[in-house]
Amino acid sequence: MKAWHFSENAYPYLPPADTYSSIRVSLPNRIYDPAKGADLYHRYLDEWLIAEDEGVEIMLNEHHQTATCVDPAAPLVLAILAKLSKKARLLILGNPISNRRQPVRIAEEMAMVDVISKGRLEAGFVRGVPYEILPANSNPVRMNERHWEALDLIVKAWTTHDGPFSWEGRFFHQRAVNIWPRPWQQPHPPIWISTTSPSGAAAVGQRGYVQATFLTGFEGTRQVFDGYRRGWQKGGHKGPVPIDRLAYAALVYTAPTEKEAHAGAEKLLWYVTSNKVPPHIANPPGYVPVAANLAMMRGAEHPLSGFKRNATVQGAIDSGLMMAGTPDQVFQQIKKVYDYVGGFGHLLIMGQAGYLEHDDTVLGIKTFAREVYPRLKEAYPDNTPSWSPAPAVGAAKFVGVGAGP
Amino acid sequence: MKTSTVKLAGIDVEVFEAGSGNALLWLHGANGFDPAHPFVKPFAERRRLIVPSHPGFGKSGLPLWLDRPDDIAVIYLELLDRLGLARTAIVGCSLGGWIAAEMASLAPERFTKIVLVGPGGVKVGPSDKLDIPDIWAMPQEDVNKLLFHDPQRMATDPAKFSDEQLSILLRNRETTALLTWEPWMHNPKLKHRLHRVTAPTLFVRGASDGLMTASYVEAYAKLVPGARVATIAASGHAPHIETPAAFAAAVFPFLDAPGSAR
């Protein structure tokens, strides 16, 4: 198993939540102090490099017009890390290719990072959460179609080496694609896709890319991974899905004592509880299928929404959203999710959020890396086969329909 | 009264028809068409009322290649051919008004009279301000205030809808987003084509319409040769639904008056 340190570059210095209607999209940027923001950028970069020193891999992502994640151009941060880091794999999860208009430009950015880092890039692609629609002015309808066409074009740009090719698709048009540089890794960097729906995961499994799912808990994660396994079979891949195709992102905080761990974990909950977004921004028309919208209008809700109303560390642990405690407790909590969902080979650790200060963040990273990670690597080698667990009794009625973070 | 399915450009388009006499092609707005809408009876009493459900609305199909109102305009010119209507009067409401304006600019000779009710389709104001408010960036209560003169009376409660009705409503919203997202609620080319329109044209606006302001509709009407604007008091964006009697009283004299294309 590989573990990845993930930080969203949050800007937590906000007025009381009852003074604004949304932390995303519409929160005025006069609230943002560039001086404090600069310190945060430097601090978060330092934390990624500390994670690398501890043997943990690096992961980052991208959001727009939000205090929760002030990283609207993740390839820029990725480029900084490509130079400053030495050995860690660099996972961007990911490029919002349904919202960016120039897939070829993304192919170029990723190829550059792959070359600068000498082949350490893991290139992730996301559909983008619904709050990304307005900042990108992106049509919420047919995002999946754009997503797959953009990815096909990017892969072709990475793997064509004999001069220009042309592309006349449904959504993207290029007359002469011939990127410089080409990627370091051949035929191209590993591809990751995040989705939180079983049908989306099936499409990823069919192609054999790495599947990541975020905060989907015990039941949702099991269903996403089952979806992936169905797609994997349909795509004609031989044998069972190895665990290194499956990634789960959870809030993780490890400390020497349970008391310290829960205090840190409490601060990590900011990631869930701070996400104040009104429905019209959280669910633009066409982002989810008609049937899912109908279910929501009839009262179904995303498991995270219910959790958010009464977010506690213990509740998060019980739901499989969080692993927090002493090293042994965290190992057992990871094992419990692992066993329930049929195994996964990547733990994406949301290890910093909100007011979790630098020293506490570093304590969490180091305690995990030194006391938990070696046990995970020993227990779950990357080539371990995943498996399809027996169907759960009383499975959740509402399966995730959104995308990753 | 009947609903049939017509295959146009490979798309199954649901077409409602009622009444007899001179044909009137009616193009519905973003909310879609319901035969129970209050304008149906008065118009079907005096015209052969033809109401297609736009591709992606009601039960009409939606192919992957279709994504703008002018795509639908071309499909509906084919519908006129199919129905054997060399010329017809047309009423277009909101999004349907945009489609009607596209049709009239593409094939002006096909229309005898044109009524555009709170139509979208053009951009007349400054680039740093939306001409038409972004209905997807505000809560539904606020949208209702822009849509209706009397939101209390007019706003529908989706909880009372059947699953089938709700699914259609949700699909209509989705298709509206697809068609109008970017550029928002307009086709930058349309205003450079409207001078081709030849039929007498009436713009109708509810006095309380919060989406299409009076200045927007007036500027739009100036783009169409000889067009004039009728304002319906105590009505909002859909006067044919909110105040059907006042709407009919404003529109029938225009439709009935002699005179057609210049």
Interface residues (C-beta under 8 A of the other chain):
Chain A: S26 L134 N137 N139 P140 V141 R142 E145 R170 P278 P279 H280 I281 P284 P285 G286 V290 A291 N293 L294 M297 R298
Chain B: L64 W65 D67 W136 A137 M138 P139 Q140 P158 A159 D163 L166 S167 L170 R171 R173 E174 T175 T176 A177 L178 W181 E182
